[in-house]
Amino acid sequence: MIKFAAQFNKCNGPDGALQYKVEFTVDESQGHNLDWVMHTRKGTEFVITMIESGSHEAQQVMSETPEESRMRLKRRMEALISELANLTGKSAKEQRELVKQDLIAKGIIKESTNELDLVGFGRVAEIVQNTINEINPQNEDDEHD
């Protein structure tokens, strides 16, 4: 996992493939964190978490270990599943089981979310967030405020 500070520069899109291009500027002092980018293949996918600099959460995230990050994303996933349960009128337990079955069907897990690593929890949180946004499009607007 790589952590570095960057400034948002611009966003273009959607293009013909309905994709967006988001551009960030990275200060020279952070450049040593980006050497690996030069050797990354075009099209490689990443899970990216953006946290506004100067916030308490940013200070915490920049100093946490990968295992602490994994647990933070696990808690985020669990909170999103509870939010989805509220929207669907199901109990949290029922909703967790439905999400688990969906993840098994997609081949993300074999039996349990305990199999997930840092990237896996981030990916599942994104899947659940997208489901919430499909059910409640207003929620997507709230997310960016």
C-alpha positions in Angstrom: 0.0 0.0 0.0 1.3 3.4 -1.0 0.3 6.6 0.8 1.1 10.1 -0.4 -0.3 13.6 -0.4 -1.6 15.0 -3.7 -3.6 18.0 -4.8 -6.7 17.6 -7.0 -6.1 19.3 -10.4 -9.0 18.5 -12.7 -11.5 16.0 -13.8 -12.6 15.3 -17.4 -15.3 13.1 -18.7 -17.2 11.1 -19.3 -15.5 10.1 -22.5 -16.8 7.8 -25.3 -16.3 4.8 -23.0 -18.2 6.6 -20.2 -15.0 6.9 -18.2 -13.6 9.9 -16.3 -10.0 11.0 -16.1 -9.0 12.5 -12.7 -5.8 14.3 -12.4 -3.7 15.1 -9.3 -0.6 17.1 -8.8 2.1 15.6 -6.5 4.7 17.8 -4.9 8.4 16.9 -5.5 8.8 16.1 -1.9 6.4 13.2 -2.4 8.0 12.0 -5.6 9.9 9.1 -4.0 6.5 7.5 -3.3 5.7 7.4 -7.0 8.8 5.7 -8.5 6.7 2.5 -8.9 4.2 4.3 -11.1 6.8 4.4 -13.9 6.8 0.6 -14.1 3.0 0.1 -13.9 1.1 -1.1 -17.0 -1.5 1.2 -18.5 -4.9 -0.1 -17.4 -3.8 -1.4 -14.1 -6.6 -0.9 -11.6 -6.2 0.6 -8.1 -8.4 1.1 -5.1 -8.0 4.7 -4.1 -9.2 6.3 -0.9 -9.2 10.1 -0.8 -9.2 12.0 2.5 -9.0 15.7 2.7 -5.6 16.9 4.1 -5.5 18.4 7.5 -8.5 16.4 8.8 -8.2 14.2 11.9 -8.8 11.1 9.6 -6.0 12.1 7.3 -3.5 12.3 10.1 -4.7 8.9 11.4 -4.5 7.2 8.0 -1.0 8.5 7.1 0.4 6.9 10.2 -1.6 3.6 10.4 -0.2 0.2 9.5 -1.6 -1.9 6.7 -3.4 -4.0 9.2 -5.0 -0.9 10.8 -6.0 0.2 7.3 -7.5 -3.2 6.7 -9.5 -3.1 9.9 -10.7 0.5 9.1 -11.9 -0.6 5.7 -13.6 -3.6 7.3 -15.5 -1.3 9.7 -16.4 0.9 6.7 -17.8 -2.1 4.9 -19.8 -3.2 7.9 -21.2 0.3 8.3 -22.2 0.4 4.7 -23.9 -3.0 4.9 -25.9 -1.7 7.9 -26.9 1.4 5.9 -28.0 -0.9 3.0 -30.0 -3.0 5.5 -31.8 0.2 6.6 -32.6 1.1 3.0 -33.9 -2.4 2.1 -35.8 -3.0 5.3 -33.8 -6.1 6.1 -32.0 -6.9 9.3 -28.2 -6.3 9.4 -27.7 -10.0 9.7 -29.9 -10.8 6.6 -28.2 -8.1 4.6 -24.7 -9.3 5.6 -25.7 -12.8 4.4 -27.0 -11.4 1.1 -23.8 -9.5 0.5 -21.8 -12.5 1.4 -23.7 -14.7 -1.1 -23.2 -12.0 -3.8 -19.4 -11.9 -3.1 -19.2 -15.7 -3.3 -21.1 -15.6 -6.6 -18.7 -13.0 -8.0 -15.7 -15.1 -6.9 -14.4 -12.4 -4.5 -14.6 -14.7 -1.5 -14.9 -18.5 -1.0 -16.8 -18.6 2.3 -16.2 -15.6 4.5 -15.3 -11.9 4.4 -12.4 -12.8 6.8 -10.6 -13.9 3.7 -10.4 -10.3 2.4 -7.2 -8.3 2.5 -7.0 -4.5 2.5 -7.8 -4.2 -1.2 -10.6 -6.7 -0.8 -12.3 -4.7 1.9 -11.9 -1.5 -0.1 -13.4 -3.3 -3.2 -16.4 -4.7 -1.2 -17.0 -1.3 0.4 -17.2 0.2 -3.1 -19.6 -2.5 -4.3 -21.9 -1.9 -1.3 -21.7 1.9 -1.7 -22.6 1.5 -5.4 -25.6 -0.6 -4.5 -26.7 2.0 -1.9 -26.3 4.7 -4.6 -28.5 2.7 -7.0 -31.2 2.4 -4.4 -30.9 5.9 -3.2 -29.4 8.2 -5.8 -29.7 11.2 -3.5 -27.1 9.4 -1.2 -24.5 9.8 -3.9 -24.9 13.6 -3.8 -24.6 13.6 0.0 -21.4 11.6 -0.3 -19.6 14.4 -2.1 -20.8 17.3 0.1 
